[in-house]
Amino acid sequence: MESNKILSIIAIVIGLIFIIFPMFSANLISTLIGASVLIFGIVLAYTGIISKEISPAFSTVAAVFGVVMIILGLAFIFGTNAVSFLVGLQFYMVAFMLIIASVIGLLGGAAINKTGSVISLALGIVVLFIAIFAANHPELITIILGIALIAYGVSGYLYADKY
């Protein structure tokens, strides 16, 4: 119970830091994610190099993915904001899945399916705009994450005895 309250207080403090210093927080998260991806990429590339005799196919795939992850890790550390990139990527994927499923629904099926498909298409277009917005405004995404952390911390603190 005490550990839940401590974690809740930490979540509230981190949420406040995200809201008060959004660009610093976004850059810090990007650097931490980049360092993690970089280390994982180095380990994966090394695993691919040393496993040539065991499985050449695995070795090649692991080495290639390792190099790609090293490049992505360096990009997150030195350039690309990981928060806006990852959140934007998630929204883009959801938007395109909604749009594709809607088009498939519009091309065939019953009238009730077409109504749902039109609604899904509109939702897919809205989500596509959210993706563009998220990719261009990392500070607002960080503020939203801060609000979510505060909400999580408050609920966790108030209901610590229930968990």
TIGU-943365 format. One record per atom (N, C-alpha, C): residue number from 1; atom name; x negated, y, z. Coordinates in Angstrom, 1 decimal, always signed. Each point is the difference from the previous one (the first is absolute). Layout:
! TIGU-943365
- pos_site_xx_yy_zz
- NUM_CA_X_Y_Z
...
***
This chain:
! TIGU-943365
- pos_site_xx_yy_zz
- 1_N_-0.8_-1.2_+0.0
- 1_CA_+0.8_+1.2_+0.0
- 1_C_-0.9_+1.3_+0.0
- 2_N_-1.0_+0.0_+0.8
- 2_CA_-0.9_+1.1_+0.0
- 2_C_-0.7_+0.2_-1.3
- 3_N_-0.4_-1.1_-0.6
- 3_CA_-0.7_+0.1_-1.3
- 3_C_+0.9_+0.6_-1.1
- 4_N_+1.3_-0.3_+0.1
- 4_CA_+0.9_+0.6_-1.0
- 4_C_+0.2_+1.5_+0.2
- 5_N_+0.0_+0.4_+1.3
- 5_CA_+0.1_+1.5_+0.2
- 5_C_-1.3_+0.7_-0.4
- 6_N_-1.1_-0.6_+0.2
- 6_CA_-1.3_+0.6_-0.4
- 6_C_-0.1_+0.1_-1.5
- 7_N_+0.4_-1.1_-0.8
- 7_CA_+0.1_+0.0_-1.4
- 7_C_+1.0_+1.1_-0.5
- 8_N_+1.1_+0.1_+0.7
- 8_CA_+1.0_+1.0_-0.4
- 8_C_-0.6_+1.4_+0.1
- 9_N_-0.7_+0.3_+1.1
- 9_CA_-0.6_+1.3_+0.2
- 9_C_-1.1_+0.3_-1.0
- 10_N_-0.8_-1.0_-0.4
- 10_CA_-1.0_+0.1_-1.0
- 10_C_+0.7_+0.3_-1.4
- 11_N_+1.1_-0.7_-0.3
- 11_CA_+0.8_+0.3_-1.2
- 11_C_+0.5_+1.4_+0.0
- 12_N_+0.5_+0.5_+1.1
- 12_CA_+0.5_+1.4_+0.1
- 12_C_-1.2_+1.0_-0.3
- 13_N_-1.1_-0.2_+0.7
- 13_CA_-1.2_+0.9_-0.2
- 13_C_-0.5_+0.0_-1.4
- 14_N_-0.1_-1.2_-0.6
- 14_CA_-0.4_-0.1_-1.4
- 14_C_+1.0_+0.7_-0.9
- 15_N_+1.3_-0.2_+0.2
- 15_CA_+1.0_+0.7_-0.7
- 15_C_-0.1_+1.5_+0.0
- 16_N_-0.2_+0.5_+1.2
- 16_CA_-0.2_+1.4_+0.2
- 16_C_-1.2_+0.5_-0.8
- 17_N_-1.1_-0.7_+0.1
- 17_CA_-1.2_+0.3_-0.8
- 17_C_+0.3_+0.0_-1.5
- 18_N_+0.8_-0.9_-0.5
- 18_CA_+0.3_-0.1_-1.4
- 18_C_+0.8_+1.2_-0.4
- 19_N_+0.9_+0.5_+0.9
- 19_CA_+0.9_+1.2_-0.3
- 19_C_-0.8_+1.3_+0.1
- 20_N_-0.9_+0.1_+1.0
- 20_CA_-0.7_+1.2_+0.2
- 20_C_-1.1_+0.2_-1.0
- 21_N_-0.7_-1.1_-0.3
- 21_CA_-1.2_+0.0_-0.9
- 21_C_+0.3_-1.0_-1.2
- 22_N_+0.9_+0.3_-0.9
- 22_CA_+0.4_-1.0_-1.0
- 22_C_-1.1_-0.2_-1.0
- 23_N_-0.8_+1.0_-0.5
- 23_CA_-1.0_-0.3_-1.0
- 23_C_-1.2_-0.7_+0.7
- 24_N_-0.4_+0.4_+1.2
- 24_CA_-1.0_-0.8_+0.7
- 24_C_+0.4_-1.4_+0.2
- 25_N_+1.2_-0.3_+0.4
- 25_CA_+0.5_-1.3_+0.2
- 25_C_+0.0_-0.8_-1.3
- 26_N_+0.5_+0.6_-1.1
- 26_CA_+0.0_-0.7_-1.3
- 26_C_-1.4_-0.4_-0.4
- 27_N_-0.9_+1.0_+0.1
- 27_CA_-1.4_-0.3_-0.4
- 27_C_-0.6_-1.1_+0.9
- 28_N_+0.3_+0.1_+1.3
- 28_CA_-0.6_-1.0_+0.9
- 28_C_+0.6_-1.4_-0.3
- 29_N_+1.3_-0.1_-0.2
- 29_CA_+0.6_-1.3_-0.4
- 29_C_-0.6_-0.5_-1.3
- 30_N_-0.2_+0.9_-1.0
- 30_CA_-0.6_-0.3_-1.3
- 30_C_-1.4_-0.6_+0.2
- 31_N_-0.8_+0.7_+0.8
- 31_CA_-1.4_-0.5_+0.3
- 31_C_+0.0_-1.3_+0.7
- 32_N_+0.9_-0.2_+1.0
- 32_CA_+0.0_-1.3_+0.7
- 32_C_+0.5_-1.1_-1.0
- 33_N_+1.0_+0.2_-0.8
- 33_CA_+0.4_-1.0_-0.9
- 33_C_-1.1_-0.2_-1.1
- 34_N_-0.6_+1.0_-0.4
- 34_CA_-1.1_-0.1_-1.0
- 34_C_-1.1_-0.9_+0.6
- 35_N_-0.4_+0.3_+1.2
- 35_CA_-1.1_-0.8_+0.7
- 35_C_+0.4_-1.4_+0.1
- 36_N_+1.2_-0.3_+0.4
- 36_CA_+0.5_-1.4_+0.1
- 36_C_+0.0_-0.7_-1.4
- 37_N_+0.5_+0.7_-1.0
- 37_CA_+0.0_-0.6_-1.3
- 37_C_-1.4_-0.2_-0.5
- 38_N_-0.9_+0.9_+0.2
- 38_CA_-1.4_-0.1_-0.4
- 38_C_-0.7_-1.2_+0.6
- 39_N_+0.2_-0.1_+1.4
- 39_CA_-0.6_-1.1_+0.7
- 39_C_+0.5_-1.4_-0.6
- 40_N_+1.4_+0.0_-0.1
- 40_CA_+0.6_-1.2_-0.6
- 40_C_-0.5_-0.3_-1.4
- 41_N_-0.2_+1.0_-0.8
- 41_CA_-0.5_-0.2_-1.3
- 41_C_-1.4_-0.5_+0.0
- 42_N_-0.9_+0.5_+0.8
- 42_CA_-1.4_-0.4_+0.1
- 42_C_+0.0_-1.5_+0.4
- 43_N_+0.8_-0.4_+1.0
- 43_CA_+0.0_-1.4_+0.5
- 43_C_+0.5_-0.9_-1.1
- 44_N_+1.1_+0.5_-0.7
- 44_CA_+0.6_-0.8_-1.1
- 44_C_-1.0_-0.2_-1.2
- 45_N_-0.7_+1.1_-0.3
- 45_CA_-1.0_-0.1_-1.1
- 45_C_-1.1_-0.9_+0.4
- 46_N_-0.5_+0.1_+1.2
- 46_CA_-1.1_-0.9_+0.5
- 46_C_+0.5_-1.4_+0.0
- 47_N_+1.2_-0.3_+0.5
- 47_CA_+0.6_-1.3_-0.1
- 47_C_+0.0_-0.6_-1.4
- 48_N_+0.4_+0.9_-0.9
- 48_CA_+0.0_-0.5_-1.4
- 48_C_-1.4_-0.3_-0.5
- 49_N_-1.0_+0.8_+0.4
- 49_CA_-1.3_-0.2_-0.5
- 49_C_-0.6_-1.3_+0.6
- 50_N_+0.2_-0.3_+1.2
- 50_CA_-0.6_-1.2_+0.7
- 50_C_+0.7_-1.2_-0.3
- 51_N_+1.2_+0.0_-0.5
- 51_CA_+0.8_-1.2_-0.3
- 51_C_+0.0_-0.5_-1.4
- 52_N_-1.0_+0.4_-0.8
- 52_CA_-0.1_-0.4_-1.4
- 52_C_+0.0_-1.5_-0.2
- 53_N_-0.8_-0.6_+0.9
- 53_CA_-0.2_-1.5_-0.2
- 53_C_+1.3_-0.8_+0.4
- 54_N_+0.7_+0.6_+1.0
- 54_CA_+1.2_-0.7_+0.5
- 54_C_+1.2_+0.0_-1.0
- 55_N_+0.3_+1.2_-0.5
- 55_CA_+1.1_+0.2_-0.9
- 55_C_-0.3_+1.2_-0.9
- 56_N_-0.4_-0.2_-1.2
- 56_CA_-0.3_+1.2_-0.9
- 56_C_+1.2_+0.9_-0.2
- 57_N_+1.2_-0.6_-0.1
- 57_CA_+1.2_+0.8_-0.3
- 57_C_+0.3_+0.9_+1.2
- 58_N_+0.0_-0.6_+1.2
- 58_CA_+0.2_+0.8_+1.2
- 58_C_-1.1_+1.1_+0.2
- 59_N_-1.2_-0.4_-0.3
- 59_CA_-1.1_+0.9_+0.1
- 59_C_+0.2_+1.2_-0.8
- 60_N_+0.4_-0.2_-1.3
- 60_CA_+0.2_+1.1_-0.9
- 60_C_+1.1_+0.9_+0.4
- 61_N_+1.2_-0.6_+0.4
- 61_CA_+1.1_+0.8_+0.4
- 61_C_-0.3_+0.8_+1.3
- 62_N_-0.6_-0.7_+0.9
- 62_CA_-0.4_+0.7_+1.3
- 62_C_-0.9_+1.2_-0.2
- 63_N_-1.0_-0.3_-0.9
- 63_CA_-1.0_+1.1_-0.3
- 63_C_+0.7_+1.2_-0.7
- 64_N_+0.8_-0.3_-0.9
- 64_CA_+0.7_+1.1_-0.7
- 64_C_+0.9_+0.8_+0.9
- 65_N_+0.9_-0.8_+0.8
- 65_CA_+0.8_+0.7_+0.9
- 65_C_-0.8_+0.8_+1.1
- 66_N_-1.1_-0.6_+0.4
- 66_CA_-0.9_+0.7_+0.9
- 66_C_-0.5_+1.4_-0.5
- 67_N_-0.4_+0.0_-1.3
- 67_CA_-0.5_+1.2_-0.6
- 67_C_+1.1_+1.0_-0.1
- 68_N_+1.2_-0.5_-0.4
- 68_CA_+1.2_+0.9_-0.1
- 68_C_+0.3_+0.6_+1.3
- 69_N_+0.0_-0.8_+1.1
- 69_CA_+0.3_+0.5_+1.3
- 69_C_-1.1_+1.0_+0.5
- 70_N_-1.3_-0.2_-0.4
- 70_CA_-1.0_+0.9_+0.4
- 70_C_+0.2_+1.4_-0.7
- 71_N_+0.4_-0.1_-1.2
- 71_CA_+0.3_+1.3_-0.8
- 71_C_+1.2_+0.7_+0.7
- 72_N_+1.0_-0.8_+0.3
- 72_CA_+1.2_+0.6_+0.6
- 72_C_-0.3_+0.6_+1.4
- 73_N_-0.8_-0.8_+0.8
- 73_CA_-0.4_+0.5_+1.3
- 73_C_-0.8_+1.3_-0.1
- 74_N_-0.9_+0.1_-0.9
- 74_CA_-0.8_+1.2_-0.2
- 74_C_+0.9_+1.2_-0.5
- 75_N_+1.0_-0.3_-0.8
- 75_CA_+0.9_+1.0_-0.5
- 75_C_+0.9_+0.5_+1.2
- 76_N_+0.4_-0.9_+0.9
- 76_CA_+0.8_+0.5_+1.2
- 76_C_-0.9_+0.8_+0.9
- 77_N_-1.3_-0.3_+0.1
- 77_CA_-0.8_+0.7_+0.9
- 77_C_-0.4_+1.4_-0.5
- 78_N_-0.3_+0.0_-1.3
- 78_CA_-0.6_+1.3_-0.6
- 78_C_+1.0_+0.8_-0.8
- 79_N_+1.2_-0.5_-0.4
- 79_CA_+0.8_+0.7_-0.9
- 79_C_+1.5_-0.1_+0.2
- 80_N_+0.5_-1.2_-0.4
- 80_CA_+1.4_-0.2_+0.0
- 80_C_+0.6_-0.1_+1.4
- 81_N_+1.1_+0.7_+0.3
- 81_CA_+0.6_-0.1_+1.3
- 81_C_+0.8_-1.3_+0.1
- 82_N_-0.4_-0.9_+0.8
- 82_CA_+0.6_-1.3_+0.1
- 82_C_+1.5_+0.0_+0.4
- 83_N_+0.3_+0.9_+0.9
- 83_CA_+1.4_+0.1_+0.5
- 83_C_+1.0_+0.3_-1.2
- 84_N_-0.3_+1.1_-0.7
- 84_CA_+0.9_+0.3_-1.2
- 84_C_-0.1_-1.0_-1.1
- 85_N_-1.2_-0.6_-0.2
- 85_CA_-0.1_-1.0_-1.0
- 85_C_+0.8_-1.2_+0.3
- 86_N_-0.1_-0.6_+1.2
- 86_CA_+0.7_-1.2_+0.4
- 86_C_+1.5_+0.2_+0.1
- 87_N_+0.4_+1.1_+0.6
- 87_CA_+1.4_+0.3_+0.1
- 87_C_+0.6_+0.2_-1.3
- 88_N_-0.7_+0.8_-0.9
- 88_CA_+0.5_+0.3_-1.3
- 88_C_+0.1_-1.3_-0.8
- 89_N_-1.0_-0.9_+0.1
- 89_CA_+0.0_-1.3_-0.7
- 89_C_+1.2_-0.8_+0.4
- 90_N_+0.3_-0.1_+1.3
- 90_CA_+1.1_-0.7_+0.5
- 90_C_+1.3_+0.5_-0.6
- 91_N_+0.2_+1.3_+0.0
- 91_CA_+1.2_+0.6_-0.6
- 91_C_+0.0_-0.2_-1.5
- 92_N_-1.1_+0.1_-0.7
- 92_CA_+0.0_-0.3_-1.4
- 92_C_+0.5_-1.4_-0.3
- 93_N_-0.6_-1.0_+0.8
- 93_CA_+0.4_-1.4_-0.3
- 93_C_+1.5_-0.2_+0.3
- 94_N_+0.5_+0.6_+1.1
- 94_CA_+1.5_-0.2_+0.3
- 94_C_+0.8_+0.7_-1.1
- 95_N_-0.4_+1.2_-0.5
- 95_CA_+0.7_+0.7_-1.0
- 95_C_+0.1_-0.8_-1.3
- 96_N_-1.2_-0.5_-0.4
- 96_CA_+0.0_-0.7_-1.3
- 96_C_+0.8_-1.3_+0.1
- 97_N_+0.0_-0.7_+1.2
- 97_CA_+0.8_-1.2_+0.2
- 97_C_+1.5_+0.3_-0.1
- 98_N_+0.4_+1.1_+0.6
- 98_CA_+1.4_+0.4_+0.0
- 98_C_+0.4_+0.4_-1.4
- 99_N_-0.8_+0.7_-0.7
- 99_CA_+0.3_+0.4_-1.4
- 99_C_+0.1_-1.2_-0.9
- 100_N_-0.9_-0.9_+0.1
- 100_CA_+0.0_-1.2_-0.9
- 100_C_+1.2_-0.8_+0.3
- 101_N_+0.3_-0.3_+1.3
- 101_CA_+1.1_-0.8_+0.4
- 101_C_+1.3_+0.7_-0.5
- 102_N_+0.1_+1.3_+0.1
- 102_CA_+1.2_+0.8_-0.4
- 102_C_+0.2_-0.2_-1.5
- 103_N_-1.1_+0.1_-0.8
- 103_CA_+0.1_-0.1_-1.5
- 103_C_+0.5_-1.4_-0.3
- 104_N_-0.6_-1.0_+0.7
- 104_CA_+0.5_-1.4_-0.3
- 104_C_+1.5_-0.1_+0.4
- 105_N_+0.4_+0.6_+1.1
- 105_CA_+1.4_-0.1_+0.4
- 105_C_+0.9_+0.7_-1.0
- 106_N_-0.5_+1.1_-0.6
- 106_CA_+0.8_+0.8_-1.0
- 106_C_+0.2_-0.8_-1.3
- 107_N_-1.0_-0.7_-0.3
- 107_CA_+0.0_-0.7_-1.3
- 107_C_+0.9_-1.3_+0.0
- 108_N_+0.4_-0.5_+1.1
- 108_CA_+0.8_-1.1_+0.1
- 108_C_+0.8_-0.1_+1.3
- 109_N_+1.0_-0.8_+0.1
- 109_CA_+0.7_-0.2_+1.2
- 109_C_+1.3_+0.7_+0.0
- 110_N_+0.7_-0.2_+1.1
- 110_CA_+1.4_+0.5_+0.2
- 110_C_+0.0_+1.5_+0.3
- 111_N_+1.2_+0.6_-0.1
- 111_CA_+0.1_+1.4_+0.3
- 111_C_-0.4_+0.5_+1.4
- 112_N_+0.2_-0.9_+1.0
- 112_CA_-0.4_+0.4_+1.3
- 112_C_-1.5_+0.0_+0.1
- 113_N_-0.7_-0.9_-0.8
- 113_CA_-1.4_-0.1_+0.0
- 113_C_-0.6_+1.3_-0.7
- 114_N_+0.8_+0.5_-1.0
- 114_CA_-0.5_+1.3_-0.6
- 114_C_+0.1_+1.2_+0.9
- 115_N_+1.0_+0.0_+0.8
- 115_CA_+0.1_+1.1_+1.0
- 115_C_-1.1_+0.0_+1.0
- 116_N_-0.3_-1.2_+0.5
- 116_CA_-1.2_-0.1_+0.9
- 116_C_-1.3_+0.3_-0.7
- 117_N_-0.1_-0.4_-1.3
- 117_CA_-1.2_+0.3_-0.7
- 117_C_-0.2_+1.5_-0.3
- 118_N_+1.1_+0.7_-0.2
- 118_CA_-0.1_+1.5_-0.2
- 118_C_-0.5_+0.6_+1.3
- 119_N_+0.6_-0.4_+1.2
- 119_CA_-0.4_+0.5_+1.3
- 119_C_-1.5_-0.3_+0.2
- 120_N_-0.4_-1.3_-0.3
- 120_CA_-1.4_-0.4_+0.2
- 120_C_-0.9_+0.8_-0.9
- 121_N_+0.4_+0.3_-1.2
- 121_CA_-0.8_+0.8_-0.9
- 121_C_-0.2_+1.5_+0.5
- 122_N_+1.1_+0.5_+0.5
- 122_CA_-0.1_+1.4_+0.6
- 122_C_-0.9_-0.1_+1.3
- 123_N_+0.1_-1.0_+0.8
- 123_CA_-0.9_-0.1_+1.1
- 123_C_-1.4_-0.2_-0.4
- 124_N_-0.3_-0.8_-1.1
- 124_CA_-1.3_-0.2_-0.5
- 124_C_-0.6_+1.3_-0.4
- 125_N_+0.8_+0.8_-0.7
- 125_CA_-0.6_+1.3_-0.4
- 125_C_-0.3_+0.9_+1.2
- 126_N_+0.9_+0.0_+1.0
- 126_CA_-0.3_+0.8_+1.2
- 126_C_-1.3_-0.5_+0.7
- 127_N_-0.1_-1.3_+0.1
- 127_CA_-1.2_-0.6_+0.6
- 127_C_-1.3_+0.4_-0.8
- 128_N_+0.2_+0.0_-1.3
- 128_CA_-1.2_+0.4_-0.9
- 128_C_-0.4_+1.5_+0.3
- 129_N_+1.0_+0.9_+0.2
- 129_CA_-0.4_+1.4_+0.4
- 129_C_-0.6_+0.0_+1.4
- 130_N_+0.5_-0.8_+0.9
- 130_CA_-0.7_-0.1_+1.3
- 130_C_-1.4_-0.5_-0.1
- 131_N_-0.3_-0.9_-0.9
- 131_CA_-1.3_-0.5_-0.2
- 131_C_-0.9_+1.1_-0.5
- 132_N_+0.5_+0.8_-1.0
- 132_CA_-0.8_+1.1_-0.5
- 132_C_-0.3_+1.0_+1.1
- 133_N_+1.0_+0.3_+0.8
- 133_CA_-0.1_+0.9_+1.1
- 133_C_-1.0_-0.5_+1.1
- 134_N_+0.1_-1.3_+0.3
- 134_CA_-0.9_-0.6_+1.0
- 134_C_-1.5_+0.0_-0.4
- 135_N_-0.2_-0.2_-1.3
- 135_CA_-1.3_+0.0_-0.6
- 135_C_-0.7_+1.4_+0.0
- 136_N_+0.9_+1.0_-0.1
- 136_CA_-0.5_+1.4_+0.0
- 136_C_-0.1_+0.7_+1.3
- 137_N_+0.6_-0.6_+1.0
- 137_CA_+0.1_+0.7_+1.3
- 137_C_-0.3_-0.9_+1.2
- 138_N_-1.3_-0.3_+0.2
- 138_CA_-0.4_-0.9_+1.0
- 138_C_+0.3_+0.5_+1.4
- 139_N_+0.0_+1.3_+0.1
- 139_CA_+0.2_+0.6_+1.4
- 139_C_+1.4_-0.2_+0.5
- 140_N_+1.0_+0.0_-0.9
- 140_CA_+1.4_-0.3_+0.4
- 140_C_+0.2_-1.4_+0.3
- 141_N_-0.7_-0.9_-0.7
- 141_CA_+0.1_-1.4_+0.3
- 141_C_-0.6_-0.3_+1.4
- 142_N_-1.1_+0.7_+0.3
- 142_CA_-0.7_-0.1_+1.3
- 142_C_+1.0_+0.5_+1.1
- 143_N_+0.7_+1.1_-0.2
- 143_CA_+0.9_+0.5_+1.0
- 143_C_+1.1_-1.0_+0.2
- 144_N_+0.5_-0.6_-1.1
- 144_CA_+1.1_-1.0_+0.2
- 144_C_-0.5_-1.2_+0.8
- 145_N_-1.2_-0.4_-0.3
- 145_CA_-0.6_-1.1_+0.8
- 145_C_-0.1_+0.4_+1.5
- 146_N_-0.4_+1.3_+0.2
- 146_CA_-0.1_+0.5_+1.4
- 146_C_+1.4_+0.0_+0.7
- 147_N_+1.0_+0.4_-0.7
- 147_CA_+1.4_-0.1_+0.6
- 147_C_+0.4_-1.4_+0.3
- 148_N_-0.4_-0.9_-0.9
- 148_CA_+0.4_-1.4_+0.2
- 148_C_-0.8_-0.6_+1.2
- 149_N_-1.3_+0.4_+0.1
- 149_CA_-0.7_-0.5_+1.2
- 149_C_+0.5_+0.6_+1.3
- 150_N_+0.5_+1.2_+0.0
- 150_CA_+0.6_+0.6_+1.2
- 150_C_+1.2_-0.7_+0.4
- 151_N_+0.9_-0.3_-1.1
- 151_CA_+1.2_-0.7_+0.3
- 151_C_-0.2_-1.4_+0.5
- 152_N_-1.0_-0.7_-0.6
- 152_CA_-0.4_-1.3_+0.5
- 152_C_-0.5_+0.1_+1.5
- 153_N_-0.9_+1.0_+0.2
- 153_CA_-0.5_+0.1_+1.4
- 153_C_+1.0_+0.3_+1.0
- 154_N_+1.0_+0.9_-0.3
- 154_CA_+1.0_+0.4_+1.0
- 154_C_+0.9_-1.3_+0.2
- 155_N_+0.4_-0.6_-1.0
- 155_CA_+0.9_-1.2_+0.2
- 155_C_-0.8_-1.1_+0.7
- 156_N_-1.2_-0.2_-0.3
- 156_CA_-0.8_-1.0_+0.7
- 156_C_-0.2_+0.3_+1.4
- 157_N_-0.2_+1.3_+0.4
- 157_CA_-0.1_+0.4_+1.4
- 157_C_+1.3_-0.1_+0.7
- 158_N_+1.1_+0.4_-0.6
- 158_CA_+1.3_-0.1_+0.7
- 158_C_+0.4_-1.4_+0.2
- 159_N_-0.3_-0.9_-0.9
- 159_CA_+0.5_-1.4_+0.1
- 159_C_-1.2_-0.9_+0.2
- 160_N_-1.0_+0.4_+0.7
- 160_CA_-1.2_-0.9_+0.2
- 160_C_+0.3_-1.2_+0.7
- 161_N_+1.0_+0.0_+0.9
- 161_CA_+0.3_-1.2_+0.8
- 161_C_+0.8_-1.0_-0.8
- 162_N_+0.6_+0.4_-1.1
- 162_CA_+0.8_-0.9_-0.8
- 162_C_-0.9_-0.8_-0.9
- 163_N_-1.2_+0.4_-0.3
- 163_CA_-0.9_-0.8_-0.9
- 163_C_-0.9_-0.9_+0.7
***
